[in-house]
Amino acid sequence: MHNSNEGTQRAFLFWLSGLPLADIATLPDVEKLVARGVRVDLAPLMISGSQSQHYQVLSGKSPARFGFFDTLMPLARLARPAGGESGYTIVEEHNGRDSAPRLLPDILRKAGWSVRYEEIQSGELQTFVEHLPLETPPASCTIVKINIDTPPLTATAAASIGGALRIAREWVGETGLLALLCDAQPAQVKRFVNINNFLADMGIIERDEPSGQINWSNSLAYFAGHGQLWVNLLGRDPQGAVHPQDEYEEVRETLVKALPSKVRDAATGETVVERVFRKEELYVGDYLFCAPDLVVQFKPGYAPSPRSTRLDFDEQVITVPEPGTMAVAGLHPEAIKGYLLATAPALASGLSLSAPLTAVAPTLLHALGIEHEGMDEAALSAAFTSSYLEAHPVRSNAQNQELSEEDEELVINRLRDLGYI
């Protein structure tokens, strides 16, 4: 792997995590970036959440490829569950079952680039860019992820971003790459939804009276995290109740059909679940066996209630959040789309495109002339000038998502061992 684009030797990526474009769109330096470069609207993969989106940006891959599905997971689903605790306990887990793949900074360094990666607060941004070294080695890249302290953005913070962009533009020069990235824009939550309440009302979850505790031996499924639906499977779950194969599929089929039609906002009569996916519809590979059995996609404006993410209950299925409540995790991917604004000699100007969030890494690497492989998406060819594409054609390097016969046999054996088939 090497850098074949000798003209672009500096790159600066501002990663504004959770910042709506509307908050900075009128800044003169952002307007210049939009006019001179390309804008890409970025849709994250399900299940949405800041850690998942972090992996998508930096690896160019679905985090499910190394066994990461959500930060909140049932303890029994983790690779190394702690002893002595209920397997139904929901815990935070920021890694997958396997080591994360090589991330963007690692790929750049392997290609011979000098890379500086920092995560800072918005108030530290101006100081950070003011102390950029004027003299840097050839092929230098700075990536700074800025956590916005108190959305909406203050005037002082906005001015700091504008000033930082000016300094970064001077630093990269006319032949460098300058990019502004947001992995997801927070969206307003008009209603919280507790799927566990609905499952209890349906009799899918049985609760003891008067304690309200779940009677697991008579409960068929439950909701956790930011979209996970788990079947309480006999032989896999600590107090499993559903037999594998036919009964397992019957429970899944019931939930796939019932939730989109029957979970309704009592105030409006509107259904709140857009779709329920079987895990096989979203995931392939070695970690399919530890993926949620089903994944719930809520309609825009609806989000899992904080209690439901922890396998708990509210007073009712639908609750109204505080006015102005914003969120990212668990929301519809289209409602929280991020954006990439980028200029470089390789990139076209004045274009607006749409792409998955996993397209960021391959597109930036291709703009720098750096070879890469094994990512879920190829670089966005529409983002580049025709002359650059002539000299640097985009090669499809997305990994084949179809299972080979050998891989398929491994997965089938794992599922058979776990009692699925």
C-alpha positions in Angstrom: 0.0 0.0 0.0 1.4 3.4 -0.9 0.5 7.0 -1.7 0.3 7.4 -5.5 -1.1 10.9 -5.5 2.1 12.9 -5.1 0.3 16.3 -5.5 -1.8 16.0 -2.3 0.6 15.8 0.6 -1.5 17.4 3.4 -4.9 16.6 4.7 -7.0 18.0 7.5 -10.3 16.3 8.7 -12.6 18.2 11.1 -14.9 15.6 12.7 -17.8 17.5 14.3 -19.6 14.8 16.2 -23.3 15.5 16.5 -23.3 19.0 15.0 -26.2 20.0 12.8 -25.1 21.5 9.5 -27.6 24.3 10.0 -25.6 25.6 13.0 -22.6 26.4 10.8 -24.0 26.6 7.3 -23.8 30.4 7.1 -20.2 30.6 8.3 -18.2 32.1 5.3 -15.6 29.4 5.5 -18.2 26.6 5.5 -19.9 28.3 2.5 -16.6 28.3 0.7 -16.1 24.6 1.5 -19.6 23.8 0.0 -19.1 26.0 -3.1 -15.6 24.7 -3.9 -16.0 21.0 -3.0 -18.4 18.1 -2.7 -21.1 17.5 -0.2 -22.1 14.0 0.7 -25.1 13.2 2.9 -24.2 10.2 5.0 -26.7 7.5 6.3 -25.4 5.4 9.2 -26.1 1.7 9.4 -28.5 0.2 11.9 -28.2 0.0 14.8 -27.5 3.8 15.2 -25.3 5.0 18.0 -22.1 7.1 18.5 -19.8 4.1 18.9 -21.1 2.3 15.9 -20.8 5.4 13.7 -17.3 6.0 15.0 -16.3 2.5 13.7 -18.1 3.0 10.4 -16.2 6.3 9.7 -12.8 5.0 10.6 -12.9 1.5 9.3 -15.1 1.8 6.3 -16.9 -1.4 7.5 -20.0 -2.4 9.3 -19.0 -2.9 13.0 -21.0 -6.2 12.8 -18.0 -7.6 10.9 -16.1 -7.8 14.1 -19.0 -8.6 16.4 -20.1 -5.1 17.5 -23.9 -4.4 17.3 -24.8 -1.9 20.0 -23.2 -0.4 23.1 -25.9 -1.8 25.3 -26.0 -5.6 25.2 -27.4 -8.5 27.3 -24.6 -9.9 29.4 -25.2 -13.4 28.1 -24.5 -12.2 24.6 -21.0 -11.0 25.3 -17.9 -13.1 24.5 -16.7 -13.2 28.2 -19.7 -12.7 30.5 -18.9 -12.0 34.1 -19.9 -14.9 36.4 -22.6 -14.7 39.0 -24.8 -12.2 37.3 -28.1 -12.7 35.4 -27.6 -13.2 31.7 -30.5 -10.8 31.2 -28.6 -7.9 32.8 -27.9 -5.1 30.2 -24.3 -3.9 30.2 -22.3 -1.3 28.2 -19.8 -2.8 25.8 -17.8 -0.5 23.5 -15.9 -3.3 21.6 -16.9 -6.3 19.6 -16.0 -9.9 20.0 -13.0 -9.5 17.8 -10.3 -6.8 17.6 -11.4 -3.8 15.5 -10.1 -3.8 11.9 -7.4 -1.3 10.9 -8.7 2.2 11.2 -8.1 5.2 8.9 -5.1 6.5 10.9 -3.4 3.1 10.7 -4.0 2.8 7.0 -2.5 6.3 6.4 0.5 5.5 8.5 1.1 2.2 6.7 1.0 4.2 3.5 3.9 6.4 4.8 1.8 9.3 6.1 2.5 11.1 9.3 -0.9 11.2 11.2 -2.0 13.2 14.2 -5.4 12.1 15.6 -7.0 14.0 18.6 -10.3 14.0 20.3 -11.1 17.4 22.0 -13.9 19.6 23.3 -15.2 22.4 21.2 -13.7 25.0 23.5 -10.2 23.6 22.8 -10.5 23.8 19.0 -9.0 27.3 18.4 -6.0 26.6 20.5 -5.5 23.2 18.8 -5.3 24.6 15.3 -3.3 27.7 16.3 -0.5 25.3 17.5 -0.4 23.3 14.3 3.3 22.8 13.4 4.1 24.9 10.3 6.8 22.4 9.2 5.6 18.9 8.9 6.9 15.8 7.1 5.7 15.2 3.6 2.4 13.4 3.5 0.9 14.7 6.8 -2.7 14.3 8.0 -4.5 15.8 11.0 -7.8 14.3 12.2 -9.5 16.1 15.0 -12.8 14.9 16.5 -14.6 17.7 18.3 -17.2 16.8 20.8 -19.8 19.6 20.9 -20.4 20.5 24.5 -23.8 22.1 24.6 -25.9 22.0 21.4 -27.1 24.2 19.9 -23.8 25.7 19.0 -22.9 29.0 20.8 -21.7 32.0 18.7 -18.3 31.7 20.3 -18.0 28.0 19.3 -19.2 28.7 15.8 -16.6 31.5 15.4 -14.0 29.1 16.7 -14.9 26.6 14.0 -14.8 29.3 11.3 -11.4 30.4 12.5 -10.1 26.9 12.7 -11.2 26.2 9.1 -9.3 29.2 7.9 -6.1 28.1 9.6 -6.5 24.6 8.4 -7.0 25.8 4.8 -3.8 27.7 5.0 -2.1 24.7 6.5 -3.1 22.2 3.7 -2.6 24.8 0.9 -4.1 24.7 -2.5 -3.0 21.1 -3.2 -4.2 19.7 0.1 -7.4 18.0 1.2 -9.7 19.8 3.7 -12.8 18.1 5.0 -15.6 18.7 7.5 -17.4 15.6 8.7 -20.4 14.9 10.9 -21.2 11.2 11.4 -24.8 11.9 12.5 -26.9 14.9 13.2 -29.2 14.7 16.3 -32.9 14.6 15.6 -35.8 15.7 17.7 -37.6 13.0 19.6 -41.4 13.6 19.7 -42.2 10.3 21.4 -40.3 7.6 23.4 -41.4 4.0 22.8 -41.1 1.2 25.2 -41.4 -2.1 23.2 -41.2 -4.1 26.5 -44.4 -2.6 27.7 -46.0 -3.6 24.4 -44.7 -7.1 24.6 -46.1 -7.4 28.2 -49.5 -6.2 27.0 -49.4 -8.8 24.2 -48.4 -11.6 26.7 -45.0 -12.1 25.0 -43.5 -11.0 28.3 -45.0 -12.3 31.5 -44.6 -10.1 34.6 -45.2 -11.3 38.2 -47.7 -9.6 40.4 -47.2 -7.4 42.4 -43.4 -7.1 41.9 -43.6 -6.4 38.2 -40.5 -8.6 37.7 -40.2 -10.6 34.5 -41.1 -14.3 34.8 -38.5 -15.5 32.3 -39.6 -19.1 32.1 -42.9 -17.9 30.5 -41.5 -15.0 28.5 -40.8 -15.3 24.8 -38.9 -12.2 23.8 -37.6 -8.8 25.0 -36.3 -5.5 23.8 -32.9 -4.0 24.8 -30.4 -1.4 23.7 -31.2 0.8 20.7 -33.2 -1.5 18.5 -32.5 -5.1 19.6 -35.2 -7.7 19.9 -34.1 -11.0 21.5 -36.1 -14.3 21.4 -35.8 -16.0 24.8 -34.3 -19.1 23.3 -34.2 -22.5 25.1 -30.6 -23.8 25.2 -29.1 -20.4 24.6 -30.6 -18.0 27.1 -30.3 -18.4 30.9 -34.0 -19.2 31.4 -35.0 -19.8 27.8 -38.6 -20.6 27.0 -38.8 -20.8 23.2 -37.8 -24.0 21.4 -35.4 -23.7 18.5 -36.4 -24.0 14.9 -40.1 -23.9 14.3 -41.2 -22.2 17.5 -38.3 -19.7 17.3 -39.3 -18.8 13.7 -42.9 -18.5 14.8 -42.1 -16.0 17.5 -39.9 -14.0 15.1 -42.6 -14.0 12.4 -45.2 -12.8 14.9 -43.1 -9.9 16.0 -42.1 -9.0 12.5 -45.8 -8.7 11.6 -47.3 -7.3 14.8 -44.9 -4.5 15.8 -45.3 -2.4 12.6 -49.1 -2.7 12.6 -50.0 -2.7 16.3 -47.6 -0.4 18.2 -49.4 2.9 17.9 -49.1 6.4 19.3 -52.4 6.8 21.3 -52.4 10.5 20.8 -52.4 10.3 17.0 -53.2 6.7 16.1 -50.1 6.6 14.0 -48.0 3.4 13.9 -44.5 4.1 15.3 -42.4 1.1 14.0 -41.5 1.3 10.4 -40.0 -2.2 10.1 -38.7 -5.2 12.0 -35.7 -6.9 10.4 -34.6 -10.5 10.8 -30.9 -10.5 11.6 -30.1 -12.4 8.4 -31.5 -9.4 6.4 -28.9 -7.1 8.0 -25.8 -9.2 8.8 -23.6 -11.9 7.4 -20.3 -13.4 8.4 -18.7 -15.0 11.4 -20.7 -13.0 14.0 -24.2 -13.7 12.8 -24.7 -16.1 15.6 -24.4 -13.3 18.2 -26.4 -10.7 16.4 -29.9 -9.7 17.8 -32.6 -12.0 16.6 -34.5 -9.0 15.3 -33.8 -5.3 14.8 -36.5 -2.7 15.3 -36.5 0.4 13.0 -38.7 3.2 14.4 -40.3 5.8 12.3 -38.6 9.3 12.2 -39.5 11.2 15.4 -39.7 8.0 17.6 -36.9 6.5 19.7 -36.6 3.7 22.3 -37.2 5.0 25.8 -34.2 5.2 28.1 -35.8 2.5 30.3 -36.5 0.2 27.4 -32.8 0.3 26.4 -32.0 -1.2 29.8 -34.7 -3.9 29.6 -37.1 -2.0 31.9 -40.6 -0.7 31.7 -42.3 2.7 31.7 -45.9 3.4 32.8 -47.1 3.0 29.2 -45.8 2.1 25.8 -45.6 5.7 24.5 -44.2 8.6 26.6 -43.7 12.2 25.8 -40.1 13.5 26.3 -39.1 16.9 27.6 -39.6 19.6 24.9 -36.5 20.0 22.7 -35.2 16.4 23.4 -32.7 15.4 20.8 -31.0 12.1 20.2 -29.0 10.0 17.8 -28.9 6.4 19.2 -31.9 4.3 18.2 -33.4 6.8 15.7 -34.2 6.1 12.0 -30.9 6.3 10.0 -32.5 8.7 7.5 -33.5 11.1 10.3 -30.0 11.5 11.6 -28.0 11.6 8.4 -24.5 13.1 8.7 -22.5 15.0 6.1 -19.1 15.3 4.5 -17.9 18.6 3.0 -14.6 18.2 1.3 -12.3 20.0 -1.1 -9.1 18.6 -2.8 -7.6 18.8 -6.3 -9.0 15.3 -6.9 -12.6 16.2 -5.9 -15.3 17.8 -8.1 -16.9 21.1 -7.0 -20.5 22.1 -6.3 -21.8 18.5 -6.1 -24.3 17.0 -3.7 -24.3 13.2 -3.2 -25.7 10.6 -0.9 -23.9 7.6 0.5 -23.6 5.2 3.4 -21.4 6.4 6.3 -19.0 3.6 5.5 -18.1 5.3 2.2 -16.2 8.1 4.0 -12.9 6.2 4.5 -12.5 4.8 1.0 -13.5 8.1 -0.6 -10.9 10.1 1.4 -8.2 7.5 0.9 -8.8 7.5 -2.9 -8.6 11.3 -2.9 -5.2 11.0 -1.4 -4.2 8.3 -3.8 -3.8 5.7 -1.2 -4.6 2.1 -2.0 -6.9 0.2 0.3 -8.9 -3.0 0.4 -11.5 -4.9 2.3 -13.9 -2.1 2.9 -17.7 -2.4 2.5 -18.0 0.4 0.0 -15.8 1.5 -3.0 -14.8 5.2 -3.1 -17.6 7.4 -4.5 -16.5 7.8 -8.1 -19.1 10.6 -8.7 -17.2 12.8 -6.2 -14.1 13.0 -8.3 -13.1 15.0 -11.3 -13.0 13.1 -14.6 -9.3 13.9 -15.1 -8.5 12.4 -11.7 -10.5 9.3 -12.4 -8.7 8.8 -15.6 -5.4 8.7 -13.8 -6.8 7.0 -10.7 -9.8 4.8 -11.6 -11.9 3.6 -8.7 -11.6 -0.1 -8.3 -14.3 -2.0 -6.5 -12.6 -3.2 -3.4 -15.7 -3.8 -1.3 -15.6 -7.3 0.3 -17.9 -9.8 -1.2 -20.9 -10.0 1.2 -22.0 -13.4 -0.1 -20.7 -16.3 2.0 -18.4 -18.8 0.4 -19.4 -22.5 0.7 -16.8 -22.9 3.4 -17.9 -19.8 5.3 -21.6 -20.9 5.0 -20.8 -24.3 6.4 -19.0 -22.7 9.4 -22.0 -20.4 10.1 -24.4 -23.3 9.8 -22.3 -25.4 12.2 -22.3 -22.5 14.7 -26.0 -22.0 14.5 -26.5 -25.8 14.9 -24.3 -25.8 18.0 -26.4 -22.9 19.5 -29.7 -24.7 18.8 -31.0 -22.5 15.9 -31.2 -25.4 13.4 
